[in-house]
Amino acid sequence: MEKNIILGTAGHIDHGKTSLVKALTGIETDRLKEEKERGITIELGFALLDLPNGQHIGIVDMPGHEKFVKNMVAGSSGIDVVTMVIAADEGVMPQTREHMEICNLMGIEHGIIALTKIDMVDEDLLELALEDINDFVQGTFLEDKPICPVSSVTNEGLDEFIKTLETVCTLLPARKFSSIFRLPVDRVFSMKGFGTVITGTLTSGSINVGNEIMVYPKKIVSKVRGIQVHSSGVDTAGPGTRTAINFQGLDKESVNRGDILSTPDTLIESYMVDAHFLYLKSNGKPAKNRTRIRFHSGTSEILGYLILLDREELLPGDEACVQFRLESPVCCIKDDRYVIRSYSPIKTIGGGAILNPASQKHKLFDQNVIQGLTNLLLDDNEQTISFFLSLKGYQGLSFSKLRVMTNLADKKLTASLQKMLARQEVVQIDKEKQIYVNGSFFDDFKEKIIQKLNAFHADNPLKDGMPTQELKSKFQYIDDAKFFNILFTKLSKENLIVLDKNIVKLSTHEVALQVDQHEVKEKIKKIYQTSGLTPPFFRTICQDLDIDKKNATDVLHMLINEKSIVKTKDDLYFAAGEIKKLEQKLIAFLKENESITTPEFKDMTAVSRKFVIPLIEYFDSINLTIRVEDTRQLRRKTEIP
């Protein structure tokens, strides 16, 4: 399968990048009037080169002037191989060095050097230029890479350049696979008869005509109407291609360079990212905490602040795990490369790779965070998953968000999660939404549940258990019922708790009455059994027996749990045996007469209205009867026991 390859040009202004591209492809990439008048590249230019072996190469021609380095940084996103252009008559210049630093920071590892304008120098100057280049590339990704002397005027060396480029491209490794479609926007324009067209380098995933896409971070959704790759209409575009997409009903004004196209609800917007940061040796002084910076990622430039997590200042050449707090949201993925430029005067000061694309504020010198971020550099898939889940607590992360946070292909992420599930290092709390929680959080939370139950049993020794809703209310910051259901199930399986309908208790808990409580229990029980359908109110019993109300209430609840006593409403309780006898009478009456009025029920019970109403309403509440106008009827066919 043919690889899709993007070649970027880099180098100092007026060293012949655009002329080289035109000599190779016949395409003039300077399209703006100002570019033609001034003779310099301002915006990114694009061209297509077909190599002799049939390989298609998309070319991004990047500006060399120091004022337009931000455009060069935008163009470096997504390129596979770079041609560092150095003019033989001038040699290595300031922007050559800055472009080299940017290429290094962006993680570019493959390239060739084009020594241009050889028609303007003699043999001695050519040798000096070659020596200058060899010294310059020492310790960089271009060390030992081929140097091709060329002239865009005489075409000398172009055939050799193309042959060398073909060899380099043949040896390029495949791009890291990601199923997440992403296209950082570098141009937006309108075409008559087509509408809004967006172009960029498709960095990962693929897109088809008819797909819905979302413009991040604005979250505008539109449908793909047409796709062009290297100026040819296609139905599908894949990673590593210069792609133009035409959209239905999308206003040109609603999209800007720096936005990212992806599938709906895939990327995560964040004002904070954690990253591995290299502070360049070429910097003249240390970087202080909260230094104002320009954050370049994809095709975007966003103002923000550099937050040092483990030190007060960063010395030139130092590397550290840092946080960037930004003034506008970004939508990154772990391992994305970025470049940092100073606020004023503007120059490249460092860059590196994103570690946490959707971070939160960290306490400075927090060793757990610092160690966790440092471990992310190790490429340990399971450790990476565990770290991000640990940051999210009980909320956990969905599979789709883990894709962004870990930058793992779907198959690798699934395989890692399955292993961790088997070892109970993660717990899936929602199968439908595929949400996972760190297993250690569950272990910590189990201890909190056990502590709460222990405290409840100590305060309420005569209660069989704690209402589940009351227990959940102790953790108001958790509003996910599924989380508790899974937690209670796990605790039950581990024989730590017993769950009975809406009551939960420790498996070791047993109701044990003290001697005086036994006496209270028997007295209360006897009062209800002897009072039939005219029991006293419970508060009256407490007063008559002169017993502590809390102690008496605990005993009463115990009697209710034992089903010796039945509560009707408020302060009114009846002996369960009396209620059962009345229930049988009521069923028999209704089977014979179909309905009963309140006066008829009063005659049946031979008690006053203060007992009649609570009793008839009790039978409604247990779904034995149903009120129909002024009568009660059986709610369902009921057999007389």
VODREN-850442 format. One record per residue (C-alpha): residue number from 1; chain; x negated, y, z. Coordinates in steps of 0.001 Angstrom, whole numbers. Layout:
// residues N
   pos   unit         x         y         z
   NUM      A         X         Y         Z
...
This chain:
// residues 641
   pos   unit         x         y         z
     1      A         0         0         0
     2      A     -1384      3387     -1023
     3      A     -2430      5630      1837
     4      A     -1052      9151      2059
     5      A     -4014     11466      2607
     6      A     -4214     15160      3434
     7      A     -7492     16981      2714
     8      A     -8143     20326      4371
     9      A    -10707     22920      3340
    10      A    -12576     24835      6031
    11      A    -15357     27402      6067
    12      A    -16294     31082      6130
    13      A    -14498     33714      4051
    14      A    -15659     34055       429
    15      A    -17582     30760       474
    16      A    -15484     29440     -2392
    17      A    -12797     27221      -830
    18      A     -9977     28405     -3092
    19      A    -12220     28386     -6173
    20      A    -13260     24802     -5412
    21      A     -9628     23710     -5104
    22      A     -8815     25391     -8450
    23      A    -11816     23779    -10133
    24      A    -10731     20348     -8852
    25      A     -6986     20634     -9480
    26      A     -6368     23587    -11803
    27      A     -4039     25032     -9130
    28      A     -4413     28602     -7862
    29      A     -3478     28309     -4171
    30      A     -3596     32066     -3530
    31      A        10     32889     -4408
    32      A       569     36175     -2527
    33      A        84     39512     -4277
    34      A     -2106     40730     -1392
    35      A     -4290     37619     -1663
    36      A     -4869     38241     -5372
    37      A     -5571     41959     -4848
    38      A     -7975     41454     -1934
    39      A     -9528     38259     -3271
    40      A     -9108     36439        50
    41      A     -6879     33651      1315
    42      A     -4394     34849      3954
    43      A     -1718     32159      4035
    44      A     -2139     28420      3702
    45      A     -2380     27204       111
    46      A     -1398     23790     -1229
    47      A     -2463     21640     -4161
    48      A     -2437     18028     -5367
    49      A     -5463     16075     -6548
    50      A     -5274     12685     -8279
    51      A     -8473     10698     -7815
    52      A     -9760      8388    -10593
    53      A     -8604      5321     -8601
    54      A     -5016      6642     -8602
    55      A     -5049      7883     -5007
    56      A     -2966     11056     -4501
    57      A     -4573     13662     -2234
    58      A     -2601     16562      -786
    59      A     -4849     19581      -260
    60      A     -4342     22297      2337
    61      A     -6477     25341      1523
    62      A     -7111     27210      4773
    63      A     -8068     30902      5115
    64      A    -11616     31724      6165
    65      A    -11261     35312      7403
    66      A    -11510     35658     11194
    67      A     -8201     37576     11274
    68      A     -6375     34563      9837
    69      A     -7901     31774     11927
    70      A     -4458     31143     13469
    71      A     -3261     30182      9976
    72      A     -6280     27922      9628
    73      A     -5389     26236     12939
    74      A     -1813     25719     11690
    75      A     -3185     24119      8530
    76      A     -5513     21775     10421
    77      A     -2531     20006     11984
    78      A     -1994     16722     10185
    79      A     -5104     16614      7990
    80      A     -7012     13345      7614
    81      A    -10269     14513      6081
    82      A    -11920     17941      5882
    83      A    -14165     19505      3291
    84      A    -16418     21965      5086
    85      A    -17261     24575      2435
    86      A    -20602     26380      2868
    87      A    -21971     28803       259
    88      A    -25569     28189      -799
    89      A    -26325     31941      -937
    90      A    -25220     32622      2671
    91      A    -25455     29345      4557
    92      A    -23758     28769      7904
    93      A    -21745     31828      9030
    94      A    -19596     32707     12095
    95      A    -16331     31325     10680
    96      A    -18136     28168      9587
    97      A    -18986     27585     13223
    98      A    -15494     28450     14514
    99      A    -13848     26227     11895
   100      A    -16187     23392     12886
   101      A    -15201     23863     16539
   102      A    -11528     23831     15602
   103      A    -11934     20644     13541
   104      A    -13707     18974     16473
   105      A    -11004     20088     18911
   106      A     -8265     18844     16561
   107      A     -9821     15373     16639
   108      A    -10771     15318     12937
   109      A    -13392     12612     12428
   110      A    -13825     12317      8660
   111      A    -15134     14745      6099
   112      A    -17683     15861      3551
   113      A    -19638     19083      3060
   114      A    -19316     21056      -159
   115      A    -22386     23247      -730
   116      A    -20848     25789     -3116
   117      A    -22196     28559     -5372
   118      A    -25320     26580     -6303
   119      A    -25327     28485     -9612
   120      A    -26265     31626     -7635
   121      A    -29464     30314     -5947
   122      A    -32802     28852     -6970
   123      A    -34267     25551     -5779
   124      A    -35989     27079     -2741
   125      A    -32823     28773     -1432
   126      A    -30887     25560     -2082
   127      A    -33390     23616        66
   128      A    -33117     26218      2842
   129      A    -29312     25991      2733
   130      A    -29500     22175      3009
   131      A    -31836     22435      6020
   132      A    -29478     24980      7622
   133      A    -26539     22609      7116
   134      A    -28379     19576      8520
   135      A    -29229     21539     11675
   136      A    -25645     22835     11942
   137      A    -23930     19438     11758
   138      A    -26096     17785     14432
   139      A    -23834     16395     17169
   140      A    -20641     17049     15182
   141      A    -18290     14696     13318
   142      A    -20022     15778     10069
   143      A    -23432     14541     11175
   144      A    -24730     12109      8504
   145      A    -21698     12824      6299
   146      A    -22369     13413      2578
   147      A    -23347     16874      1309
   148      A    -22225     17637     -2265
   149      A    -23820     20637     -4042
   150      A    -21228     22095     -6464
   151      A    -20447     25105     -8625
   152      A    -16856     26089     -9315
   153      A    -18117     28336    -12124
   154      A    -20197     25829    -14125
   155      A    -18411     22703    -12726
   156      A    -21836     21292    -11832
   157      A    -21567     18569     -9177
   158      A    -17730     18308     -9358
   159      A    -17780     14747    -10726
   160      A    -20122     13654     -7940
   161      A    -17924     15443     -5381
   162      A    -14830     13585     -6630
   163      A    -16681     10259     -6576
   164      A    -17848     10937     -2990
   165      A    -14355     12014     -1919
   166      A    -12942      8809     -3405
   167      A    -15384      6725     -1325
   168      A    -14590      8655      1878
   169      A    -10830      8289      1333
   170      A    -11134      4565       595
   171      A    -12822      4050      3974
   172      A    -10313      6143      5952
   173      A     -8590      4101      8691
   174      A     -4792      3946      8726
   175      A     -2990      6638     10687
   176      A     -1793      5700     14168
   177      A      1746      4425     13671
   178      A      4667      6273     15222
   179      A      8325      5808     14377
   180      A      9131      9373     15504
   181      A      9731     11608     12501
   182      A      7931     14950     12907
   183      A      7222     17712     10455
   184      A      5707     20958     11814
   185      A      7076     23818      9689
   186      A      4488     25939      7872
   187      A      6696     27598      5227
   188      A     10382     28519      4947
   189      A     11904     30046      1824
   190      A     15087     30146      -244
   191      A     15461     28939     -3829
   192      A     18352     29893     -6040
   193      A     20637     26914     -6469
   194      A     18898     24984     -3678
   195      A     19225     27086      -552
   196      A     16759     26843      2340
   197      A     13556     24872      1725
   198      A     11134     23926      4518
   199      A      7620     22652      3868
   200      A      4983     21064      6055
   201      A      2727     18077      6513
   202      A      4773     15076      7636
   203      A      2675     13904     10588
   204      A      4592     10759     11614
   205      A      7688      8690     10922
   206      A      9706      9024      7724
   207      A     12706     10932      6392
   208      A     15392     10024      3849
   209      A     17817     12035      1768
   210      A     21098     12226      3694
   211      A     19471     11994      7150
   212      A     20444     14425      9882
   213      A     17535     16381     11330
   214      A     17164     18789     14219
   215      A     15098     21983     14193
   216      A     13202     22225     17495
   217      A     13110     23978     19866
   218      A     16334     25736     18743
   219      A     18146     22370     18367
   220      A     19877     23331     15115
   221      A     21168     20275     13226
   222      A     21360     20012      9439
   223      A     21464     17342      6739
   224      A     18696     16606      4223
   225      A     19894     17453       714
   226      A     16708     16742     -1212
   227      A     13012     15862      -677
   228      A      9914     16610     -2711
   229      A      6488     15138     -2112
   230      A      3671     16825     -4028
   231      A      6271     18582     -6230
   232      A      8049     15346     -7228
   233      A     11591     14503     -6127
   234      A     11813     11410     -3877
   235      A     14419      9699     -1703
   236      A     11996      8998      1168
   237      A      8882     10722      2523
   238      A      6367      9077      4847
   239      A      3507     10204      7106
   240      A       515     11997      5629
   241      A      2408     13730      2818
   242      A      2897     17370      1929
   243      A      6680     17486      2029
   244      A      9323     20005       997
   245      A     12862     19424      2309
   246      A     16019     21138      1074
   247      A     18848     21421      3617
   248      A     22591     21827      3467
   249      A     23987     24968      5060
   250      A     20837     25957      6946
   251      A     20070     29685      7099
   252      A     16513     30652      6201
   253      A     16476     33068      9157
   254      A     17174     30273     11652
   255      A     13841     28486     10983
   256      A     10294     29818     11467
   257      A      6759     28597     11123
   258      A      5904     26801     14334
   259      A      9259     25026     14573
   260      A      9294     21237     14279
   261      A     11693     19023     12360
   262      A     12624     15717     13974
   263      A     15635     13469     14421
   264      A     18363     14754     16781
   265      A     17746     14387     20530
   266      A     14278     12871     20108
   267      A     11754     15514     21166
   268      A     11560     17149     24601
   269      A     11227     20931     24955
   270      A      8955     22115     27739
   271      A      7420     25357     28980
   272      A      4597     23390     30621
   273      A      2192     20762     29318
   274      A      -714     18982     31005
   275      A     -3778     18391     28886
   276      A     -7396     17322     28704
   277      A     -9267     20557     27983
   278      A    -12787     21108     26622
   279      A    -14045     24630     27297
   280      A    -16517     25253     24475
   281      A    -20238     25710     25170
   282      A    -20196     28756     22917
   283      A    -18144     30693     25488
   284      A    -20151     33410     27198
   285      A    -18578     33228     30665
   286      A    -16530     30881     32900
   287      A    -12755     30583     32460
   288      A    -10799     31689     35529
   289      A     -7566     30203     36806
   290      A     -4473     31800     35205
   291      A     -6459     33095     32222
   292      A     -4052     34399     29566
   293      A     -4361     32317     26390
   294      A     -2948     31557     22946
   295      A     -1792     27947     22675
   296      A     -1900     26468     19153
   297      A       -94     23181     18551
   298      A      1213     21924     15219
   299      A      1909     25139     13303
   300      A      2906     27178     16373
   301      A      1100     29853     18357
   302      A      2493     30566     21844
   303      A      1223     32866     24574
   304      A       702     31412     28023
   305      A     -1639     30821     30945
   306      A     -4403     28331     31670
   307      A     -3874     26689     35087
   308      A     -6894     24908     36572
   309      A     -5728     22006     38743
   310      A     -8956     20918     40443
   311      A    -11271     23949     40512
   312      A    -11387     27743     40639
   313      A    -13249     28244     37360
   314      A    -14368     26287     34310
   315      A    -17956     26646     33093
   316      A    -18838     26685     29371
   317      A    -19102     23069     28151
   318      A    -16964     21711     31025
   319      A    -14011     19378     30552
   320      A    -11021     19120     32910
   321      A     -7386     18129     33226
   322      A     -5415     21393     33169
   323      A     -1900     22726     32770
   324      A      -682     25304     30258
   325      A      2331     27389     31305
   326      A      3868     28912     28201
   327      A      6193     31798     27400
   328      A      8164     29774     24823
   329      A      8969     26053     24786
   330      A      6911     23538     22833
   331      A      7826     20041     21651
   332      A      4677     17950     21893
   333      A      3972     14230     22141
   334      A      1216     12663     24240
   335      A     -2170     12690     22441
   336      A     -1218     15627     20199
   337      A     -4251     17805     19539
   338      A     -4194     21515     20318
   339      A     -6479     24561     20179
   340      A     -6772     27390     22698
   341      A     -7762     30904     21637
   342      A     -8388     33804     23987
   343      A     -5775     36526     24347
   344      A     -8060     39472     23582
   345      A    -10460     39677     21859
   346      A     -9139     36684     19926
   347      A    -11540     33752     19516
   348      A    -11407     29981     19832
   349      A    -12392     28981     23385
   350      A    -11397     25324     23612
   351      A     -8825     22626     23103
   352      A     -8249     18909     23354
   353      A     -5400     16405     23666
   354      A     -1987     16632     25343
   355      A     -1615     14265     28312
   356      A      1842     15140     29650
   357      A      4065     16807     27019
   358      A      6897     17694     29431
   359      A      5343     18630     32738
   360      A      6433     20465     35876
   361      A      4572     22773     38254
   362      A      1845     20979     40181
   363      A       287     21939     43478
   364      A     -3331     22875     42970
   365      A     -5869     20270     44095
   366      A     -3176     17545     44278
   367      A     -5364     14439     44046
   368      A     -2490     12145     43014
   369      A     -1690     14344     40022
   370      A     -5338     14867     39081
   371      A     -6098     11136     39280
   372      A     -2893     10283     37419
   373      A     -3753     12645     34558
   374      A     -7347     11412     34463
   375      A     -6092      7817     34183
   376      A     -4059      8791     31116
   377      A     -7354      9161     29261
   378      A     -7979      5416     29671
   379      A     -5299      4315     27167
   380      A     -3823      1787     29594
   381      A      -231      1459     28349
   382      A      1288        97     31550
   383      A      -566      2559     33764
   384      A       669      5395     31519
   385      A      4296      4216     31780
   386      A      3992      3821     35550
   387      A      2571      7348     35980
   388      A      5346      9071     34037
   389      A      8058      7074     35807
   390      A      6522      7951     39184
   391      A      6891     11664     38354
   392      A     10631     11286     37622
   393      A     11656      9491     40842
   394      A     15178      8035     40958
   395      A     16145      9760     37653
   396      A     13698      7645     35696
   397      A     13140      7983     31957
   398      A     15007      6632     28965
   399      A     13273      4525     26332
   400      A     13512      7421     23841
   401      A     11819      9829     26276
   402      A      9142      7267     27110
   403      A      8310      7140     23385
   404      A      7490     10858     23536
   405      A      5714     10713     26901
   406      A      3524      7707     26040
   407      A      3146      7996     22246
   408      A      3505      4219     21999
   409      A      5044      2511     18993
   410      A      8444       961     19795
   411      A      7144     -2628     19775
   412      A      4221     -1837     22097
   413      A      6430       147     24471
   414      A      9028     -2645     24583
   415      A      6351     -5298     25208
   416      A      4788     -3282     28051
   417      A      8173     -2634     29684
   418      A      9113     -6329     29511
   419      A      5888     -7306     31317
   420      A      6458     -4643     33973
   421      A     10098     -5680     34436
   422      A      9001     -9282     34976
   423      A      6621     -8122     37733
   424      A      9287     -5733     39134
   425      A      6932     -2803     38573
   426      A      9820     -1089     36783
   427      A     13582     -1459     37216
   428      A     16145      -841     34485
   429      A     18989      1102     36101
   430      A     21070      1637     32961
   431      A     21082      -975     30198
   432      A     23260      1048     27850
   433      A     21074      4172     28005
   434      A     17872      2120     28561
   435      A     16776      4100     31620
   436      A     13867      2829     33714
   437      A     12699      3714     37236
   438      A      9325      3043     38808
   439      A      9487      -100     40963
   440      A      7514      1531     43794
   441      A     10235      4183     44086
   442      A     12782      1399     44606
   443      A     10579      -122     47311
   444      A     10283      3241     49093
   445      A     14009      3804     48773
   446      A     14810       359     50158
   447      A     12987      1385     53324
   448      A     15063      4585     53546
   449      A     18306      2595     53199
   450      A     17232       169     55921
   451      A     16302      3085     58221
   452      A     19727      4699     57716
   453      A     21531      1410     58446
   454      A     19408       782     61522
   455      A     20300      4235     62836
   456      A     23996      3677     62062
   457      A     24082       309     63836
   458      A     22312      1817     66851
   459      A     24929      4598     67074
   460      A     27880      2324     66237
   461      A     27085     -1113     67687
   462      A     30736     -2243     67569
   463      A     31306     -1326     63936
   464      A     30852     -4133     61471
   465      A     29035     -1897     59030
   466      A     28710      1494     57368
   467      A     31065      2655     54606
   468      A     29056      2602     51354
   469      A     30257      6095     50447
   470      A     28980      7426     53775
   471      A     25599      5810     53152
   472      A     25405      7297     49642
   473      A     26266     10728     51050
   474      A     23020     10610     53066
   475      A     21216     10956     49707
   476      A     23150     13752     48046
   477      A     20326     14431     45586
   478      A     21201     11096     43934
   479      A     24504     11137     42089
   480      A     24009      8037     39947
   481      A     26390      5250     40998
   482      A     24510      2718     38851
   483      A     21328      3413     40791
   484      A     23015      2498     44086
   485      A     24745      -547     42600
   486      A     21410     -1958     41421
   487      A     19730     -1047     44704
   488      A     22460     -2750     46807
   489      A     22343     -5829     44554
   490      A     18562     -6087     44970
   491      A     18798     -5684     48751
   492      A     21551     -8335     48886
   493      A     19490    -10789     46832
   494      A     16571    -10212     49172
   495      A     18935    -10985     52084
   496      A     18260     -7599     53660
   497      A     21859     -6355     53608
   498      A     25390     -7741     53441
   499      A     27874     -5942     51206
   500      A     31567     -6584     51860
   501      A     33851     -4486     49658
   502      A     33168      -919     50785
   503      A     31191     -1780     53916
   504      A     27434     -2375     54032
   505      A     25385     -3634     56954
   506      A     21959     -5089     57694
   507      A     21993     -8881     57407
   508      A     20585     -9067     60939
   509      A     23404     -6955     62417
   510      A     25915     -8676     64688
   511      A     28595     -6948     66703
   512      A     27901     -7709     70362
   513      A     30225     -6434     73079
   514      A     28944     -5529     76511
   515      A     30824     -6825     79536
   516      A     32834     -3619     80069
   517      A     33599     -3423     76339
   518      A     35018     -6947     76441
   519      A     37348     -5768     79166
   520      A     38348     -2656     77156
   521      A     38943     -4789     74061
   522      A     41271     -7171     75873
   523      A     43230     -4322     77509
   524      A     43763     -2490     74177
   525      A     44656     -5716     72373
   526      A     47203     -6648     75076
   527      A     48873     -3196     74931
   528      A     49487     -3509     71178
   529      A     50635     -7123     71402
   530      A     53195     -6374     74146
   531      A     54485     -3106     72690
   532      A     55886     -4703     69535
   533      A     56985     -2098     66988
   534      A     56922       778     69487
   535      A     53232      1104     70431
   536      A     51882      4197     72180
   537      A     49612      6564     70275
   538      A     45947      5593     70582
   539      A     45030      8836     72361
   540      A     47644      7991     75014
   541      A     46053      4554     75533
   542      A     42641      6198     76080
   543      A     44154      8561     78655
   544      A     46116      5846     80455
   545      A     43109      3517     80675
   546      A     40745      6427     81455
   547      A     38135      5199     78993
   548      A     35569      7048     76851
   549      A     37191      7828     73489
   550      A     34111      6959     71398
   551      A     33689      3643     73168
   552      A     37413      2911     72803
   553      A     37345      3916     69107
   554      A     34442      1536     68422
   555      A     36423     -1283     70064
   556      A     39537      -319     68059
   557      A     37576      -499     64786
   558      A     36335     -3893     65814
   559      A     39940     -5038     66344
   560      A     40860     -3648     62917
   561      A     37904     -5490     61294
   562      A     39032     -8678     63020
   563      A     42519     -8001     61560
   564      A     44065     -8054     65052
   565      A     45300     -4477     64679
   566      A     46764     -2662     61636
   567      A     46530      1089     61116
   568      A     49553      2794     59553
   569      A     48817      6503     59728
   570      A     47042      9031     61877
   571      A     46924      7819     65490
   572      A     49448      4990     65134
   573      A     48395      1314     65205
   574      A     50392     -1948     65451
   575      A     49592     -5535     66376
   576      A     48914     -7464     63165
   577      A     51340    -10251     64205
   578      A     54220     -7769     64569
   579      A     53489     -6287     61148
   580      A     53396     -9762     59609
   581      A     56816    -10691     61072
   582      A     58324     -7416     59849
   583      A     56827     -7959     56385
   584      A     58516    -11376     56110
   585      A     61856     -9890     57176
   586      A     61522     -7106     54605
   587      A     60656     -9489     51760
   588      A     63632    -11724     52602
   589      A     65987     -8735     52704
   590      A     64762     -7352     49367
   591      A     64980    -10706     47639
   592      A     68618    -10882     48649
   593      A     69585     -7218     48194
   594      A     66966     -5872     45675
   595      A     66629     -2558     47528
   596      A     66675     -1076     51017
   597      A     67431      2423     52289
   598      A     65576      4081     55140
   599      A     68616      3782     57468
   600      A     68849        72     56615
   601      A     65134      -347     57369
   602      A     65689      1517     60673
   603      A     68450      -951     61573
   604      A     66141     -3853     60687
   605      A     63370     -2608     62974
   606      A     65591     -1170     65728
   607      A     63024      1576     66381
   608      A     63084      5366     66225
   609      A     62289      7426     63148
   610      A     58759      8251     64405
   611      A     57913      4550     63873
   612      A     60197      3849     60891
   613      A     58597      6319     58492
   614      A     54942      5240     59126
   615      A     55979      1558     58790
   616      A     57898      1908     55514
   617      A     55103      4080     54061
   618      A     52553      1470     55147
   619      A     54328     -1176     53047
   620      A     54235      1258     50107
   621      A     50491      1766     50656
   622      A     49711     -1964     50484
   623      A     51742     -2210     47254
   624      A     54413     -4438     48763
   625      A     57189     -1916     48095
   626      A     57761       968     45734
   627      A     59973      3975     46320
   628      A     62789      4386     43790
   629      A     64766      7565     44542
   630      A     66046      7062     48132
   631      A     65427      3303     48301
   632      A     62525       828     48415
   633      A     62182     -2168     46112
   634      A     59648     -4971     45850
   635      A     56765     -3834     43716
   636      A     56225     -7354     42356
   637      A     57779    -10780     42685
   638      A     56855    -11896     46180
   639      A     57361    -15305     47663
   640      A     58372    -15655     51302
   641      A     55413    -17282     53038
